Amino acid sequence: MNFARSLAGYSLVCYILQIKDRHNGNILMDKEGHLMHIDFGFLLSSAPGKGLKFESAPFKMTDEYVDCLGGVKSEAFKEFRHGMAKGMRALQANAEKIIIIVEMMFMGQNDLGCF
């Protein structure tokens, strides 16, 4: 269940911040099943270098993740879906606060391509 909840949180953060370049080398898991992320060079559509393109999916949901959850009919997958729905409602309820944070980032770094 820790993995399912952590995966939902990771997916929501990747969705809202448009974090790309997520692969097994950039995602770690602790012994309790929590996901931890490293290497955030590709954030809010910004990418170092010229002409680099990444997946257009809002977050990565691999077959391996589904297998770790026990399949799409498992209780863990249901927990993941519940966490995603709950998180989306929280994002919607706090959208104004999130927009203010992004606007503050823009004011300090308006030369970034993501803006």
N, C-alpha and C positions, 0 to 999 in steps of 0.2 A: 504494500500500500504506500510505503514511503516513495518508491519509484514512481508509482502512478501520480501521486500528488506533486512530486518534484517535476515530473515530466509535464504536467499541466502548467505549473508555474513557469518552467523554461519555455514552453510553447507560447504562452501569453507574452512573456518579455520579448522573445524573438519577434513576435507579431507586432507589438506596439513600437519597438525600437528598430525594427527591420535589421536585426542582427543576422548576418549571412556567414558563409564559410563555416558552418557547423558540420563537423565530421568527427569520427571517433578519436582523432588526434587532438581535438579541441574540447572534448567533453569527457570529464572524469566522473567516476562514481565512487562514493565512499562505501564502507562495509555495511552501512545501514540502508543503502539503496538510493541515497540522495544524489542528484546530478550536480556537478560543479563545472563551471565553464572557465576556459582560459582563452587567450588570444582574441581580443575584441577589435582587431584592425579594420573590420568591415561592419560599420555601425551607421544607422540612418542613411543607408545607401552610399556612404563614403567608402572608397576603396583606395589603398595606396597603389601608385602606379597608374598607367594610362591604359584605357581600353579593357580593363578587367570586367567580366560579366559573371554574375552568379545566378543561382536558381531564383525563379520568380515566386516560388511557394512562400507563403507567409511564415511558415515554420517547418521544420523537418520532422516527419513522422515515418520512420523506416520500418520495414518488415521486422527487423531485429527488435525494435521497441515494442511492436505489437506482440511478438513472440515472448519477450520478457514479461509482458503484462498477462500472458496466458491466452492470447487470442481475443478476437473482437467480442466474444460472448462471455468473457470472464468477468468476475467481480472487480478485478483490478482495472480492466478497461472501462467498466461502468464508473468506477471511481475517477478515472482520468477524465471521462466525458463530464461527469458532475463537476469536477474541479475547473474544467474549461468553461462551462456554463456559468458557474459562480464567479469566476474571474472576469468573464466578459461583462457580467452585470456590475461588478465592482469598477471595471474600467469605464463603463458608461456613466456610472454614478459620479466618478471622479474625473471625467473628461476635462472639465475646465481647469482643474489643478494640473493635469498632465500637459495641457496646451500651454499654460503659463510657464512651466518648466522648460518646454521646448522653445518657447519664445525668448526666454532668458538666455538659453544656449545660443539662439540665433543672434541676439544682441552682442554676444561676446565673440562669435565665430561666423559672421554672416558671409564670409568668403568660402565656406565649405559648400561643395556641390550639392549636398543633401538638402540645403535650404533653397 
